[in-house]
Amino acid sequence: MQVVWDNIGLLLIGLRSTLILSAVTVVSGSAVGLLGGVGLLFGPLPVRGLLRAYVDIVRGLPLLVLIFFIFYGLPAIGLDVRGFEAGALALSLFAGAHVSEIVRGGINAVPKGQIDAAKALGLTFWPRLAWVVFPQAAPSMLPPWINVVVEMVKGTSLVVLVSVNDLLFAATKVAERTANPMPLYLAAAALYFVVNFAISRSGAWLERRLSYG
């Protein structure tokens, strides 16, 4: 494992890029999914149709295909993107499609009587969602949302194929230089596990808090 300690600085730089990319993906993908899920249920018919097409198409594509499509497709129409930007956009769109379905299902799980009661109290659309619907939908939405977050952290490893200096990229470059790949890939796997285990445990704790509330 000496090769790992000799190159731990490079691995940590790669880990930082992975965490930044993951954070960007989770925040933007959740925002897209929140609006997408609401739009699927309450939007005008053309909006619902477009959102349904987006969700079904993106969920049916392999993530790597989406990354390549953006990385090579956008420059073909004159939009220059770097690997990090292409990866962040692809991961965000992918996460947004999955979160849209989570939000749609969570809202549908709220009893209609609760929504009718909020209307009777005079709450308009967005306050009704914020103060009545989402607090009741959150416990059912949280576990699948945590699963999406974990999958997106693992999905960031695919950006190595568009030359983003993430954790896997750093491990690969050091492995090529030292000709000793196994300890480096084991170290990268351990770092991915630690990050995802922390996310899973934090999600379980938050789920218990929400259920208790």
C-alpha positions as CSV (number, residue, x, y, z in Angstrom):
1,M,0.0,0.0,0.0
2,Q,3.0,2.3,-0.1
3,V,2.1,3.4,-3.6
4,V,-1.2,4.7,-2.2
5,W,0.4,6.8,0.6
6,D,3.0,8.1,-1.9
7,N,0.2,9.4,-4.1
8,I,-2.5,10.2,-1.6
9,G,-2.4,13.9,-2.5
10,L,-3.4,13.1,-6.1
11,L,-6.2,10.8,-5.0
12,L,-7.6,13.4,-2.6
13,I,-7.6,16.0,-5.4
14,G,-9.5,13.5,-7.5
15,L,-11.9,12.9,-4.6
16,R,-12.5,16.6,-4.3
17,S,-13.5,16.8,-7.9
18,T,-15.8,13.8,-7.4
19,L,-17.5,15.4,-4.4
20,I,-17.9,18.7,-6.2
21,L,-19.4,17.0,-9.3
22,S,-21.7,14.9,-7.0
23,A,-22.9,18.0,-5.1
24,V,-23.6,19.9,-8.4
25,T,-25.4,16.9,-9.7
26,V,-27.5,16.3,-6.6
27,V,-28.5,20.0,-6.2
28,S,-29.4,20.6,-9.8
29,G,-30.9,17.2,-10.4
30,S,-33.1,17.6,-7.4
31,A,-34.2,21.0,-8.5
32,V,-35.0,19.7,-12.0
33,G,-36.8,16.7,-10.5
34,L,-38.9,18.9,-8.1
35,L,-40.1,21.1,-10.9
36,G,-40.5,18.1,-13.2
37,G,-42.6,16.1,-10.7
38,V,-44.9,19.0,-10.0
39,G,-45.2,19.7,-13.8
40,L,-46.1,16.1,-14.5
41,L,-49.0,16.3,-12.2
42,F,-50.2,19.9,-12.4
43,G,-48.7,21.4,-15.6
44,P,-50.7,22.2,-18.8
45,L,-51.2,19.3,-21.1
46,P,-48.3,20.2,-23.5
47,V,-46.0,20.7,-20.6
48,R,-47.0,17.3,-19.1
49,G,-46.4,15.7,-22.5
50,L,-42.9,17.2,-22.9
51,L,-41.9,16.3,-19.3
52,R,-43.2,12.7,-19.8
53,A,-41.1,12.4,-22.9
54,Y,-38.0,13.8,-21.1
55,V,-38.5,11.4,-18.1
56,D,-39.1,8.3,-20.2
57,I,-36.4,8.9,-22.7
58,V,-33.7,9.8,-20.2
59,R,-34.6,7.0,-17.8
60,G,-34.4,4.6,-20.7
61,L,-30.8,5.7,-21.7
62,P,-27.6,4.4,-20.2
63,L,-25.9,7.2,-18.3
64,L,-22.7,6.8,-20.4
65,V,-24.6,7.3,-23.6
66,L,-26.1,10.5,-22.2
67,I,-22.6,11.7,-21.2
68,F,-21.2,11.0,-24.7
69,F,-24.2,12.5,-26.4
70,I,-23.7,15.8,-24.6
71,F,-19.9,15.8,-24.7
72,Y,-19.7,15.1,-28.5
73,G,-23.2,16.3,-29.6
74,L,-23.2,19.9,-28.2
75,P,-19.8,20.8,-29.9
76,A,-21.3,19.5,-33.2
77,I,-23.9,22.3,-33.0
78,G,-21.4,25.0,-31.9
79,L,-21.7,24.7,-28.2
80,D,-18.3,24.0,-26.7
81,V,-18.4,22.1,-23.4
82,R,-15.6,20.7,-21.3
83,G,-15.6,17.3,-19.8
84,F,-16.7,18.5,-16.3
85,E,-19.5,20.5,-17.7
86,A,-20.7,17.7,-20.0
87,G,-20.6,15.3,-17.1
88,A,-22.4,17.6,-14.7
89,L,-25.2,18.3,-17.3
90,A,-25.6,14.6,-18.2
91,L,-25.7,13.5,-14.5
92,S,-28.1,16.3,-13.6
93,L,-30.5,15.5,-16.4
94,F,-30.3,11.8,-15.5
95,A,-30.9,12.5,-11.8
96,G,-33.7,15.0,-12.6
97,A,-35.6,12.4,-14.6
98,H,-35.5,9.9,-11.7
99,V,-36.3,12.5,-9.1
100,S,-39.3,13.7,-11.2
101,E,-40.8,10.3,-10.8
102,I,-40.0,10.2,-7.1
103,V,-41.7,13.6,-6.6
104,R,-44.7,12.6,-8.7
105,G,-45.2,9.4,-6.7
106,G,-44.7,11.1,-3.4
107,I,-47.3,13.8,-4.1
108,N,-49.7,11.2,-5.4
109,A,-49.3,9.3,-2.1
110,V,-50.7,12.3,-0.1
111,P,-54.4,11.8,0.6
112,K,-56.6,14.0,-1.6
113,G,-58.5,15.1,1.5
114,Q,-55.4,16.8,2.8
115,I,-55.1,18.8,-0.4
116,D,-58.8,19.7,-0.3
117,A,-58.5,20.8,3.3
118,A,-55.6,23.1,2.3
119,K,-57.7,24.6,-0.4
120,A,-60.5,25.1,2.0
121,L,-58.1,27.1,4.2
122,G,-57.4,29.4,1.3
123,L,-53.9,28.3,0.6
124,T,-52.8,29.0,-3.0
125,F,-50.9,26.5,-5.1
126,W,-47.3,26.9,-4.0
127,P,-48.0,27.4,-0.3
128,R,-50.3,24.4,-0.4
129,L,-47.4,22.3,-1.8
130,A,-44.8,23.7,0.6
131,W,-46.8,23.5,3.8
132,V,-49.2,20.6,3.3
133,V,-48.2,18.3,0.5
134,F,-44.4,18.1,0.6
135,P,-44.1,17.6,4.4
136,Q,-46.4,14.6,4.1
137,A,-44.8,13.3,1.0
138,A,-41.2,13.7,2.2
139,P,-41.0,10.4,4.2
140,S,-42.0,8.4,1.2
141,M,-39.7,10.3,-1.2
142,L,-36.6,10.3,1.0
143,P,-35.5,6.6,0.6
144,P,-35.6,6.6,-3.2
145,W,-34.0,10.0,-3.3
146,I,-31.1,8.8,-1.2
147,N,-30.8,5.9,-3.7
148,V,-30.5,8.3,-6.5
149,V,-27.9,10.3,-4.7
150,V,-25.8,7.2,-4.1
151,E,-26.2,6.2,-7.8
152,M,-25.1,9.6,-8.9
153,V,-22.0,9.5,-6.8
154,K,-21.1,6.2,-8.4
155,G,-22.1,7.5,-11.8
156,T,-19.5,10.2,-11.5
157,S,-16.9,7.6,-12.1
158,L,-18.0,7.5,-15.8
159,V,-16.7,11.0,-16.4
160,V,-13.2,9.5,-16.5
161,L,-14.1,8.6,-20.1
162,V,-14.3,12.3,-21.0
163,S,-11.0,13.1,-19.2
164,V,-12.4,14.7,-16.0
165,N,-9.9,14.6,-13.2
166,D,-12.1,12.7,-10.7
167,L,-11.1,10.1,-8.2
168,L,-11.1,7.2,-10.8
169,F,-9.1,9.3,-13.2
170,A,-6.5,10.1,-10.6
171,A,-6.2,6.4,-9.6
172,T,-5.9,5.4,-13.3
173,K,-3.2,7.9,-14.1
174,V,-1.1,6.9,-11.0
175,A,-1.6,3.2,-11.8
176,E,-0.4,3.8,-15.3
177,R,2.7,5.6,-14.0
178,T,3.6,3.1,-11.3
179,A,2.5,-0.1,-13.0
180,N,0.9,-1.1,-9.7
181,P,-2.9,-0.7,-10.2
182,M,-4.4,-3.0,-7.6
183,P,-3.7,-1.0,-4.4
184,L,-4.8,2.2,-6.1
185,Y,-8.1,0.9,-7.3
186,L,-8.7,-0.7,-3.9
187,A,-8.1,2.7,-2.3
188,A,-10.4,4.4,-4.8
189,A,-13.1,1.8,-4.1
190,A,-12.7,2.3,-0.4
191,L,-13.1,6.1,-0.8
192,Y,-16.3,5.6,-2.9
193,F,-17.6,3.2,-0.2
194,V,-16.9,5.7,2.6
195,V,-18.7,8.5,0.8
196,N,-21.7,6.4,-0.1
197,F,-21.9,4.7,3.3
198,A,-22.0,8.2,4.9
199,I,-24.8,9.3,2.6
200,S,-26.8,6.1,3.2
201,R,-26.4,6.4,7.0
202,S,-27.3,10.1,7.0
203,G,-30.3,9.3,4.9
204,A,-31.4,6.5,7.3
205,W,-31.0,9.0,10.2
206,L,-33.0,11.6,8.4
207,E,-35.7,9.1,7.5
208,R,-36.1,8.2,11.2
209,R,-36.4,11.8,12.1
210,L,-39.0,12.5,9.5
211,S,-41.0,9.4,10.5
212,Y,-40.9,10.4,14.1
213,G,-42.0,13.9,13.2
